[in-house]
Structures are given as C-alpha cells and as structure tokens.
Amino acid sequence: MSQISLKELLPVLSKKLRKGDCGKVGVIGGSAEYTGAPYFSAIASLKIGADLTFVYTHPSAAPTIKNYSPDLIVYPTTDLAKNRISLEKLDALVFGPGLGREQNTKELLRGIVEFARNTPNICVVIDADGLFYLNDCFKELSLNDCRNNLLITPNHREFERLYSKVFPEKQINEKNIIEHVKELAAFLGITIVRKGEKDIISNGTELIIEDSETSLRRCGGQGDILGGAIALFAFWVKRKRIINNKETNNSQYLANDLMTGALAAAKVQRKASLYAFARVGRSMLASDVIDSIPEVLKEIDLIIKGLEHNYIV
C-alpha cells in the first residue's frame, strides 16, 4: 500500500459530473483566537479537489473566516443539532482545528463520536483540540463502533498524552514509536495517523510508514492541511471502490478506505510542503503550502495524460 498510485485515486473530470460528486467536506472548528486552523483544513480540501467545503465555527470566528475566502461556506455555530441537516449531507468531516479547550469542546466530542456511529457513510477525522478531551473520555466513547469511518491525527505530543492516558503503566520509547501507534490503534479500535518526521498510519492490524521528503520548516497549519486532505482522499478512495465494484447499494466506509486515504493525503501534503519550502525557504507558511497544492496535482495530471486515457473526458 505504501506504493499507492495517486493518479488512480483522483476522480476523472467529466462533463457528466455534478456539483458535489467529487466531495462535500465539512470542518467543525475555530474560535475567537484561532481562525486560521479551520480555514487551512477547509481550503486544502477545496484546492485538492472537493466541490464544496463547509466550515461550522464559533459566531465570533465566522466573519473572519468568511473574509479569508469567498469559496468557503461558513455557518456561525458549532451546535450539532442546528447543523445536523447540513452535516448529514457531507461525505467527510474534520473535527477540532482551532476549537479551543473550553468545556463545551468535550460535549462536542461526545456528539461527534455519536454522529460518526450513526452515519457510517461519513468519514470523521478528529484532530487538534478535538483530541484534547479524548484523553479524558476515551473509555466511555466506544470508539470501536466507528472503526470503519473514524480516524484521529495526533502529532507527537498529542499522541504521547493519549498513549499515557490509555496505558499509564507504560513509558513511550521513541525507538518503538511504530509499535506504540499500532498498539494504541488496536486498543481504541480506530485508525491513527501519528504525524511527525515520519507519518505513521495504523488501524491496529495494518501499518504504513510515509516518510517521503518534505519541508524542513515546521510552521503551524500543516497538520490542519493534512486533516482536510485526509477527509477528502478517504472519500475518494471509497468512491473509487464503490464505482469499481458496482456497489450501488453501499455508501459505507471501510477501514481500508481510511488507511489508503490517509496515505494519499500524507503524500500530497508532504510534497506540497517540500515545494513550498524550495520556493520560499525558512519564510514558508501554511499558506505557501496551500499555494503549492496545484503544482503537485498538475504533476499527477500530467502522468494521467500519458496513460491510455486523458484525465478529462
């Protein structure tokens, strides 16, 4: 799986496509202090190829995020009940970027896991502040019920905190981090993408290491970009599987969809970061990575053009 071909996952562009066919991605995140994180997740999915992206955010953050881009659809509330009709129309959802660590985030987390449990046709990616309260309530959430459509994306500190909560009697050894990721994924019953120098992806059974060259700059926002990319690519993997297998009555995710989607997203994000770093060096920001996504995709499209069929039909 580490040799996955990105060109096989990109939807073929066609005049027959309708708005939404290539993905509707939602992002629940943002607060008065943190408006950039949900923006980067949302705009990354759009730049990679989602048709529509929705941001559900705190009322104080909504005007700022709207001003970042007219391409985003912004709802000024994170209330799951108020947003339910819109949420249930999504193909994938990112929860957590920039939410902050207020007490209501814990209640939102419980609601999101319940949402994932009840909507197996929607992939849910939990990231950033969405992970903070997972440390306290992982036992009560029965994450295993969502093993096919829920994924978490901790960085090294977030992973250490969660691992220490789940296995308080154990110490993390960085030399054994690959085994630790697989162990935690198996215990929780979900897919984990542990971000870092190497992106380690595991569902507790399978294991993938993505360590292609990337930027030396560790500016904020790159993890948010990855979260949006994972959400979209997971949907594209599911979409391709359903089309290829003619699964007309099945819209549910499978665990392998998340693994493959996470790998594809990591490859694109790492290469976009590499290109951005080559262009601007240590001045690189997350916005530079976003600007490099089209360059990465154009390379893939050129490969597709060299095959038997054109990527536009």
N, C-alpha and C positions, 0 to 999 in steps of 0.2 A: 504493500500500500504506500510505502514511502516514495515509490516511483510513480505516483499517480500523475496522469496527464491532464493538466489544467484545460487544455483545448477541448477535452471530451466533456467537461462539465459546463462550459459556457453555453447558454441557450443559443440555438441557431436563430439569428434575426430573420424575421419573415414578415411580409405584408399581411399575413394572416393573424399575426399576434394582436392581442387586445391589451389595453392598459390593465396591468395587474398580473398578466401571465408570467412575467419574469420576476415577480416577487413584490409582496407588500410587507414591509418590515416596520415594527414599532420599537420605540425606545422609551422606557419609563425612567426618568432621571432628571437631574438638575435641581438647583436650589438658588437662593439669592446669591450665595457665594460662588457656586460652581455652575456656570452656564456653558462652558466650553466642552465638558466631557460628553453630555448627551448629543451636542452638535456634532462632534467628531464621529461618534458611533453612527449617527443617522446619515451624515453626509458621505461617510465611507461606503455605506451600503448603496447609496444612490450612485456614487461615482463608479462603483464596481458594476452596477447594472440593475439594481432594483428599480421597479417602475414607480413605486410610491413609498415614502417614508414618513411615519407619524411620530411626533415627539409628545409625550404626556408628561407635563412638568408642573412645578410649583407656580402659582399665579405670578409671583414676583420675578420669576425667571423667564416667563413666556415672551414678553415683549423683546427682551434682549436676544433670545434665540431666534425669534421671527426675523429680527433685523440682520442676523448673520446670513440668512439665505431665504429668498422667496420660494425656493424649491421644497422647503420643508413644510409639512402640515403640523401645526402646533396647537395642542389642546392645553389650556391653562389649568389643569388639575391632574393629580395622580390618583384620584379616587377610582378604584377599580369598578365599583358599581356604576358610577356615572359614565365610565368609558367602556363598559362591557360590550355594548353593541359594536363599537368600533374595534375593540380588541379581538373579538371573535372572528372578524373578517381577515385578520392577519395570517401570514404564512410563518412568521417568526417574530420573536420579541426579545429585546435586550432589557434587562432589569438591573438598575443600580448606578450607572455612571453619574456621578455628581449629586446623588441624592442627599448626602449628608448623613449624620449619625443621630438624628433625632429619634425619639421613641417610636414615632409612627412608622419609621422605616421597618422596624421589626414586624409590625402588624401588616405592612405591605408585603413583606417577605412571605409571611404565612399565606396571605391571599394569593400571591403569585404562584407558590407551590401548589395550592389548591386549584388554581386556574390551569396549571400545566397538567395536573392529574385529570382534570375534566375535559381537556382539549388535546388529545394525543395527536391531532393533526397540526398543531402549532409547536414549533421548536422554541424553547425558552433558554436564553443564555443569562446566567446570573454573574455579575461582575462587580468589582469595585465596592462601593458602600453596601451593595446588596449582599455581599459576602460577610460583612462585619458581624451581623446578628445571627448568621448561620452558626457561628461558634457557640451561641447560647441555646439554640433551639433545634439543632440537627436531629436530636433524638425523637422529638415529637412530630417531625415533619414527614416521616416515612418516605424519604426521597426515592427509595427503590421503586415505588409505584410509578415514578416518572422516568425510569431508566432509559426509555427509548426517545424521550423528547426534552430532557433537561440536562444542561451542561453548565459547569462552573469554570471560571477562568481566573484563578488566583495568581498573583505574582509571588515572588519568593517569600515575602513577609506574610502575606495573606495565607499562603499555604502553610507556613510554619505555625501560625496561630491556630488554624483549623486542625492541623495534624496533632498539635499538642493538646487540644481540647478532646479530640476523639481518642487519642492514645496517650493519656497523661503519664503513663509509666514508661514511655519510650522517649529517647532522645533522637533528634534528626541528625543524621550524618550526611553531609553534602555528597560524600563519595557514593552513597547509596540512594541518592535522591530519586533515581528512576524507580527503584523498588518501592520507595515510600509512596510515590504517586500511584503506582499500581495497587498498592496495599490500601490506600485511602479510598480510591475509586471503587475497589471491591467491597469495602466495608459500607460505604454510603450507597452503593448500587447505582451510581451515575457516571457520566463521562467527565473527566477532569482535563483541562488544558492548563498545565503549570507553565506560566510564561517566564522566560529568562534567556540566558545566553543560548540555551537550547530550549525549544518549546517541547515539553513532554506531554503526550496525549495518551490517555488510557481510559478504558471503560471497566477496568478491573480484570479483564481477560486478555484483551489485545493491548499492544503497546506500540507507539510510534514516536520516533525522535525526529524533530525537524530542526536541523542545525545548519541550514544554508547560510551563506554570508549575508550579513546585514549591517546596518549603521553602527558606528561606534558611539554615537550620541544617544543618550538615554533621556531625552526630553519627555515631559509629560504629554499624555494624549495618545501615545502609540498603542497602549493597551485598549483604549476606547475604540480606536480604529479597528483593532483586531476583533473586538466584540461584535461590532456591526458587520464585519466581513464574515465572521463565523455564522452569524444568523442567516445571512443571505446564501452562503455556499451550502449550508446544511439543507436549505430549501431546494437549491438547485440539484443537489445530489438526490434528494427524494423525488423531485420532479422527473429527473432523467430515469430513475429506476421505474417509476410508475409508467412512463411513456414506453420504455424499452420492454417492460414485462406485460404491458397492456393491462395494468391493474386498475381497471375502470371503477371498481367499487371500493378502492382502498386509498385513503388520503392520509393514513397514519405514518408517523416517522418510525424508523427502525434505528437501533443503537448504532449500527454501522454508518447510517447517514450522518450522524454527528461526528463520528471519528473521521470519515472522509472529508466532510465539510470543514472541520477544524484544520486538517492538514492543508487543504487547498487555501484556506484563508491565511494560514500562517505563512505559506509560501509567497502569496501575493503581498502581504503586509511587510514581510522581511525584505523583499525585493524593492518595493516602493520606498522603504526607509533607506535602503542601500543607494538607490538612485538619487534620493533627496540629499543624502549626505555627500555624495560625489559632486553634487551641484553647488551646495552652499557650505559644506564643511561643518565646523562646530557651531555655526549660527543656525543650524537646522532646527525647525519647529515642527509640531504635528501638522500644521497647515501646509508645510512643504511636502510632507509625506502624502497628504491628500492630493496635492498638485502632481505628484509623480505616478499616481494610480493609472491615468490614461496611458502613460508610456509603457507601463507593464502590460496592460491589456492589449495595446497595439501590437506588441511583440507576439502575444498569443494569437491574435487575429491574423498576423502575417503567416504564422505557422499553419493555421487553418486554411488560409488561401492556397497554400502549397499542396494541400491534400486533394482528394478526388472531388470534393465539393467546396463551394465557397461558403463563407460564414454568413453571407446574406443571400437569401433565396426569395 
